[in-house]
Amino acid sequence: GVAYVLTDRGVARLFHDTLALDRSFSPLKGSVPLDLALDPEGHLFYLYSGKVLSNGRAGKFVQRLPEGMFSGLAWAGGGGWIVHSGSKAEFWREGERISQFGSEPPFKGFVPSGNQFFVIQGDSVLRIASNSISTLISGIAPTCLEVLGDTLLVGTTNGFLRVSPDSGDILQPLQSRLPWPDLRLIRKGSNGEIWFGSERGAFRMAADGSIRFFASRRWLADNSVVDLQVDGEGNALVLTRTGLSQIRRDPMTLAGKAAHYDAKIRSRHMRYGFCAELSLKTPGDPASATMIDTDNDGTWSSYYMASQAFRHAATGSAKAKANAWETFEALERLETIDWLPGFPSRTFERLGFKNSDPDRWH
């Protein structure tokens, strides 16, 4: 349940909502691994220039390697693991090098499946077992891979396809009707879901094929997805160029959801009874907010007033009734503050304050 992030300063980990360098193990403090990987049991392994080690397994796992030869690490089932450096890969098990492979163009994107790996090489997908390597499918220019049950998902710059991991047969042709088809990574989620990462955000495809798109500052620190992992509860951790975001689903009732937004409106958005917009001097910092007047004040406020009227009718809440009448008073004043009977003004503001849009509509 702990998220680790490899940085150019060392290994960082998530402490609640803070990402900071991991100083838990003193001998590793200040050291900068080349890569991190999890084995099937969830132990974290570090690849350094001349060794692979873990703090799990009672700290017994330390495997020496030739200095400076490898930059990547991946684990399979059955105790097998691979170290690689683009054009070279070695398969190891229980302290013994089983085989080694060369590649041109270079390997990238090792994905484990049981005791074997799938890997991208140029326009092909290869299968690497402990002592063999073979071409599964070619001519598709893959960008990323993921195993989902008995299917291999192959991402491209124009969508993804499903391939048999045994025969290489195409089980589902290229699917390109996506929020952004140039895919950087694919990850298996929970309940048959598939997560995708791209330079334009992340999105999740449910088992029925429906898609939810997560982008912009509402969801991510920025849209350029570097990595994505799904935790044991089905939440997505999305690493982008500028930060780590968590996308989670919190079950709630309709009343709970309404109460969440009502609390925000009452504490931040009430201007003379209007449900007003905020202008934030610092993005994401409510303390820097100023309520502004806009030509939509009447529109948004009428929705808010109606919501409180329905709330009062459904629950008998005296507070909801008071909220509705407070906003009604502001809307009523829109029809009396100008000199045209029956004509609602767009909004109003006190004299002596700078208006938000004096040139266009005031």
N, C-alpha and C positions, 0 to 999 in steps of 0.2 A: 503493500500500500504506500510505499514511499517513491516519489518521483526523483530520479537522478538526471542531471543534465551535464553533458561534457562541454567544457568551455576551454578557451585558450589559457585560462588561469588555473585550471584544475577541475575536479569534480564538484559540482554544486548539487544541492538537494533542496527539496521543498520543505520548509518549516511553516506549517499552516498556510498562510498566504504570502510568505516571504521566500524568495529564492536566494540562497547564500552558499558560499563554499562549505563543503563538508569537512569538518575538522574532527570527526568522531574518532578516527583511528590515527593516533599520533604518528606512527611510522610513515603513513602515506600523506600526511599534511604537507601541502606545498608541492607535492609531485603532480605532474601533468601527464595522464595517460594518453595514448594515441587513440584508444577506442574502449568502449564498454559493451558488455553483452550479458544477457541473462541465460542461465541454463534452464532446462524444463522444470526444475524444482524451484526456480526463482532465486537462486544464488547469483550475486553480482560478481562478474569477473572483469579484471582490468588488464588491458594490453599495454605494456611498456616496450621500449625499444628492444630489450633483450629478454623479456619474460612475460608470462601470463600468470596472474595470481588472483586469489579470492580471499575474502575475510570469512566466508562461509566454510562449511566442512571442517570446522575446528582450525581454520587457518592452515591446513596441511597442503592445499593445492598451490604449488609453485612449479611452473614448467619453464626451464631455460630455453631460449631461442637464440639464433644468430643475431647479433647486434645490428639494428637498423634495417632489417630485411622486410619487416611486415608492418602494415598500418591499419589492418582491419581484423576483426574477430567475430565469429558467429558460432553458435552452439546448435547441435542437433540432438535428437533423442539417443538413448543408448550410450551416453557418455562420449559421443563423437563431437569434435569441434574442428573448425577450420580457421587458420590464419592466412591472410592474403595481403597482397600489395599491388593490386591492379593486374599485372601480367603474370603473377605467380601465386599459387595457393598450395597449402599443405593440409592434409587430413590427419588429425591426431585422435588417439583414444588411449586412455589410461597410461599416459606418459610415454606413448610410443607413436612415432610418426608412421602412419600406415601407407600413405601415398603422397605424391606431389604432382602438380599439374601446371603447365604453362599455357598462356593465352595471349593471342594477339588478334584482334583488339582486346583491351583489358577486360577483366571480370568486373562486375559491379552488381550490387543488390542481392547478396546472398540471402535466401529465404529457406529455413529448415522445414522439412516435412518428414516426420519420423526419423529414420536413420540416414536420410539423404538431404541434399540441398538442391534447390533450383537457383540458377544464376543467369544474369544477362551477359551476353557477349556480342557486341555489335548489333546486328539485326536478328539475333537468335536467342533462344532460351535453352540452356544446357541443364542436364541432370548430372549431379556429382554424387556418387556413392563412395564408400570407403576406399575402393580401389579401381573405380571405373568412371569414365566421363563420356557422355553421349549427348547428341543434339535432340531435343524434344520437338521444337518447332522453329522455323526460320522464316525470314522474309517479312517480319512484322514490325521491326524497329521498336522494340519494347523500351519502356522507361522505368517500370516498376513491376513488382510481383507480390502476390500474396496467395496462400493456400487457404481455401474455405471448404472444409469437409473433403469431399472427393473431387474438388474442382480447383484448378489453378487459375487465378485471375491475373491477366496480363494487361497492364496499363500501357498506353501509347500517348502520343501527342494529340490524338484525335479520339479519345475514349478508351474503352476497355473491352476485352473479350474473355470468354471462359473456355478453358482448354482442359482436356483430360490429362492429368499428371502421369498417367500410365502410357498412353498411346500418342499423345500430342494432337489428337483429333479435336477440332473446334466444336465445342458443345453449344456455344452461343456466339453468333457473329458480333462484329464490332458494334458497341453501344456508344453512340456519340451525342445523344440528346441529354447532355449534362449541363449543369450551371457553368462549368468551364472544362472543356475536354482535354486540355493539355495537362496530363496527370503527373505529379511528382512522386506520389506514394499511395498505396492502398493498404488498409488495415482491417483485419477481422474484428467486428464488434460483437455485441451480445444479441441473442435471439435472431440469428441469421442476418444481422445488419452488416453493412460494409461502409467504412469511412474512406474518404478520398481527400488528399491534400494537393493543392495547386498553388500557383503564384497569385491566384485571385481568391484565395480563401479555402475553406474546408466545407465538405458536404457529406451527408449521411443518407445512404439508401436503405430503406427498410426491406424486409423479406418480400413485401408485395410490390416492390419497385418504386414506391413513392420516395421523394427526395426532400430533405430539408437542407437549406443552404445557410452557412454561417460565415459571415464576412463583415468587414467594417469594424469600427471601434466598439460597436455594440457587443461584439462577440470576441474579437481577437485584438491583440496588441497591434498587429498590422496584418496585411493579407498574404504576405509571402510565407507560406508554410514550409518549414525546414524539416519537421518531424511530427509524428502524431502517434500516440499510444492510447489504448483503451484499457482502463483499470478493471479490477474484478467486479465492480458495481455497474459497469457499462458507461461510465463517464469518460469523456475524451479529454486528454491532455494534449494541447496543440502548441508546439514550439514554433515561433516565428522569428524573424530576424531581431526583433526588439523585445521579446518577452515570452512568457509561458502563460497560456490561458487554459482554464478548465471549463468545459461545457458539460453540464450535468442536468439531470431531470429530477426535480423535486416534486413529488406528488402533493397535490393540494386540492382542497375543495374550491368550488366557484366562490363561495363566501370568503374563503381565505385569500384567494387571488384578488377579489374586489377590495378586501380590507388592506392588502399590501399597497395597492395603488391609491386608495383613498387616503391613507396615511401620508403618502408622498405629496398628494395634491394639497391636503390641508396644511402641511408644514412648510411647503415651498412655493405654491403656485397661486395663492389667493390674493388678487389685486382688486380692491374695492368690490369684491364679490365675484369678479370674473375669474375663470380658470385660465390663468395667464401663462404665456411662454417665458422661459428663462434664457438669459444670455450669460454664458459662463466665460469669465476671463481666463480661467485655467481649465482645460478639458478634464472632466471627471471630478472636479472639486466643487461640491455644492456651496461651500463657504464663499466662493468667488462669484456667486450668481446674483444677477439683477433681474427683476421682473420687468418685462418690456411691454409696451403697447403695440398691438398689430391690428391689421384690418380683419383678422380672423377671430378677434376676441369674442364677438357675439356667437359665432358658429361653435367654437369649442365649449363655450360656457353653456349654450343651450343643451349640448349633449350631457354635460355634467349635471345640469339642473334636472334633466329627465332621469338620469341614473339615480339621483337621490330621491326623486319622486317614486320611482319604481321600488327602490330600496325601502322607503317608508311604507309603501303599500304591501310589500311582501313580509316585512319584519315588524312593522309598527314602531320603528326606531324614531324617537323624538329628535335625536341628533340629525338624522337624515332629513327630517322635515324642516329643521332649522336651516340646514345647508341649502336645501332647495329654495326656501324663501329668501335667503341671503343673495343667492345668484339671481333669482327672479327680480329682486330690487335693482340689481345692476342692469339687467336686460330692459326692465321697464324704463330706467333712466335714459337708455339709448334712444327711446322714442320721444322723450320730453326735453332732451338737452339741446336739440336743434329747433329751427323755426318752421319746419315743414310737418304739419300734423300727419301722423301715421307713417312717417318715414323714419326707419331706424338708422341712427348713426352707426359707424363702424366700431368706434370705441371712444373713450375719453381719457384725459389725463389732467392732473393738476397744473395750474399755471406755474411758471418758474422752473419747470424741468425740461431738459432737452428731449424732444420727441425722437422716437426711434427711426421714423421715416418721413421727415418733414417735406421732402420734395415730391414724393410720388402720390400720396393720397390724403395728407392732412389738409 
